[in-house]
Amino acid sequence: MEKLTHMDESGRPRMVDITEKPNTHRQAVAKGLVSMQPATLELIKQGQMAKGDVLSVAQLAGIMSAKRTPDLIPLCHPILISDVRIEFDIDEKESTVEVTATVESTGKTGVEMEALTAAAVAALTIYDMCKAVDRGMRIENIRLVKKSGGKSGTITLEENR
């Protein structure tokens, strides 16, 4: 079994030392799904939700959360993020909104946690803005689908659909 990198010899938490790692271009893509009633999706599409433009607010929340990831996840390195993109794919047949968060940086450590945080917070924002009209919404399947950069190179966990 591999040694846990966030634990010292005594089993106490520590931040991983990345001092000697080279700077490389890093990218991570994460996704999540928000399921809802068809009427809720229609309100979102038409911009008729009482709290405002759901997808614009969720997009902003995702971007902001990527930048705040080290404040939320213990031992996560603060990094200089060069780009965050939050995109939405509406599936009317399934009555879902798929959130895709892409985060990029040039640095010594990856941006997977930033992408996962952005996808999760964008989905949470959709939920928050719509919960008054749809208590049965579900946030599902938050996951990393791709990462690139660093020693491990490109890892694709899921092909784009």
C-alpha positions as CSV (number, residue, x, y, z in Angstrom):
1,M,0.0,0.0,0.0
2,E,1.3,3.4,-0.9
3,K,2.2,5.9,1.8
4,L,-0.5,8.6,2.4
5,T,1.1,11.9,1.3
6,H,-0.9,14.1,3.7
7,M,0.3,12.4,6.8
8,D,3.7,12.7,8.5
9,E,5.6,9.8,10.2
10,S,3.5,10.3,13.3
11,G,0.2,10.1,11.4
12,R,-0.5,13.8,11.7
13,P,-1.8,15.9,8.8
14,R,0.7,17.8,6.8
15,M,0.6,19.8,3.5
16,V,2.5,18.0,0.8
17,D,5.9,19.7,-0.1
18,I,5.8,20.6,-3.8
19,T,8.9,22.8,-3.7
20,E,10.9,20.7,-6.0
21,K,8.2,19.9,-8.5
22,P,8.4,21.6,-11.9
23,N,5.8,24.0,-13.1
24,T,3.6,22.5,-15.9
25,H,0.4,23.4,-17.5
26,R,-2.4,21.7,-15.6
27,Q,-6.1,21.2,-16.5
28,A,-8.9,19.3,-14.8
29,V,-12.5,18.7,-15.9
30,A,-15.2,17.7,-13.4
31,K,-18.9,17.1,-14.0
32,G,-22.1,16.8,-11.9
33,L,-25.8,16.4,-12.6
34,V,-28.8,18.2,-11.2
35,S,-32.1,16.3,-11.8
36,M,-35.4,18.1,-11.5
37,Q,-39.0,18.2,-12.5
38,P,-39.7,19.2,-16.2
39,A,-41.6,22.3,-15.0
40,T,-38.5,23.4,-13.0
41,L,-36.2,23.0,-16.0
42,E,-38.6,25.1,-18.1
43,L,-38.6,27.9,-15.5
44,I,-34.7,27.8,-15.6
45,K,-34.7,27.9,-19.4
46,Q,-37.1,30.8,-19.6
47,G,-35.3,32.8,-16.9
48,Q,-38.5,32.8,-14.8
49,M,-37.2,31.5,-11.5
50,A,-38.1,34.0,-8.7
51,K,-34.4,34.2,-7.5
52,G,-33.2,35.3,-10.9
53,D,-31.1,33.8,-13.8
54,V,-30.2,30.5,-12.3
55,L,-27.5,29.4,-14.8
56,S,-25.7,32.8,-14.7
57,V,-25.6,32.8,-10.9
58,A,-24.5,29.1,-10.8
59,Q,-21.8,29.9,-13.3
60,L,-20.5,32.8,-11.2
61,A,-20.7,30.6,-8.0
62,G,-18.7,27.9,-9.7
63,I,-16.0,30.3,-10.8
64,M,-15.8,31.9,-7.3
65,S,-15.7,28.5,-5.5
66,A,-12.8,27.3,-7.7
67,K,-10.8,30.3,-6.5
68,R,-11.7,29.6,-2.8
69,T,-11.0,25.8,-2.8
70,P,-8.0,26.1,-0.4
71,D,-10.3,27.8,2.1
72,L,-12.7,24.8,2.0
73,I,-10.5,21.7,1.6
74,P,-7.9,21.2,4.3
75,L,-4.3,21.0,3.1
76,C,-5.2,22.0,-0.4
77,H,-2.5,24.3,-1.9
78,P,-3.5,27.8,-2.8
79,I,-2.6,28.1,-6.5
80,L,-2.8,30.7,-9.2
81,I,-5.7,29.7,-11.4
82,S,-5.4,31.0,-15.0
83,D,-8.9,30.0,-16.2
84,V,-12.2,28.6,-15.0
85,R,-15.0,27.7,-17.3
86,I,-18.5,26.5,-16.1
87,E,-20.8,25.1,-18.8
88,F,-24.2,23.7,-18.7
89,D,-25.8,21.0,-20.8
90,I,-29.6,20.9,-20.6
91,D,-31.2,17.6,-21.3
92,E,-35.0,18.2,-21.7
93,K,-35.8,14.5,-22.1
94,E,-34.2,13.5,-18.8
95,S,-35.0,16.9,-17.1
96,T,-31.4,17.5,-16.0
97,V,-28.7,20.1,-16.1
98,E,-25.2,18.7,-16.4
99,V,-22.5,21.0,-15.0
100,T,-19.0,20.9,-16.5
101,A,-16.2,22.7,-14.7
102,T,-12.8,23.2,-16.4
103,V,-10.0,24.7,-14.5
104,E,-6.5,25.5,-15.8
105,S,-3.3,26.6,-14.2
106,T,0.5,26.6,-14.7
107,G,2.1,25.4,-11.5
108,K,3.5,22.6,-9.3
109,T,0.2,20.9,-8.4
110,G,-3.0,19.9,-10.1
111,V,-6.4,21.6,-10.2
112,E,-8.6,18.6,-9.7
113,M,-10.0,19.8,-6.3
114,E,-10.7,23.2,-7.8
115,A,-12.7,21.6,-10.7
116,L,-14.6,19.3,-8.4
117,T,-15.4,22.2,-6.0
118,A,-16.6,24.4,-8.9
119,A,-18.9,21.6,-10.3
120,A,-20.3,20.9,-6.9
121,V,-20.9,24.5,-5.9
122,A,-22.5,25.3,-9.3
123,A,-24.9,22.4,-8.8
124,L,-25.6,23.4,-5.3
125,T,-26.4,26.9,-6.5
126,I,-28.9,25.5,-9.0
127,Y,-30.5,23.6,-6.2
128,D,-30.6,26.6,-3.9
129,M,-32.2,28.8,-6.5
130,C,-34.9,26.3,-7.4
131,K,-35.7,24.5,-4.2
132,A,-38.7,26.6,-3.5
133,V,-40.5,25.2,-6.5
134,D,-38.9,21.7,-6.6
135,R,-38.1,20.0,-3.3
136,G,-37.3,16.7,-5.1
137,M,-34.3,17.9,-7.0
138,R,-31.2,15.7,-6.8
139,I,-27.5,16.5,-7.2
140,E,-25.8,13.4,-8.5
141,N,-22.5,12.0,-9.8
142,I,-20.0,14.8,-9.0
143,R,-16.8,13.3,-10.6
144,L,-13.4,14.1,-12.2
145,V,-13.5,13.2,-15.9
146,K,-10.1,14.3,-17.0
147,K,-6.9,15.8,-15.7
148,S,-3.6,16.7,-17.5
149,G,-0.2,18.0,-16.6
150,G,2.4,17.0,-14.1
151,K,4.3,13.7,-13.8
152,S,1.2,11.5,-14.5
153,G,0.4,13.3,-17.8
154,T,-3.1,13.1,-19.2
155,I,-5.7,10.8,-17.4
156,T,-9.1,10.5,-19.1
157,L,-11.6,8.9,-16.8
158,E,-14.6,9.5,-19.0
159,E,-14.9,10.4,-22.7
160,N,-17.0,13.5,-23.6
161,R,-20.4,12.6,-24.7
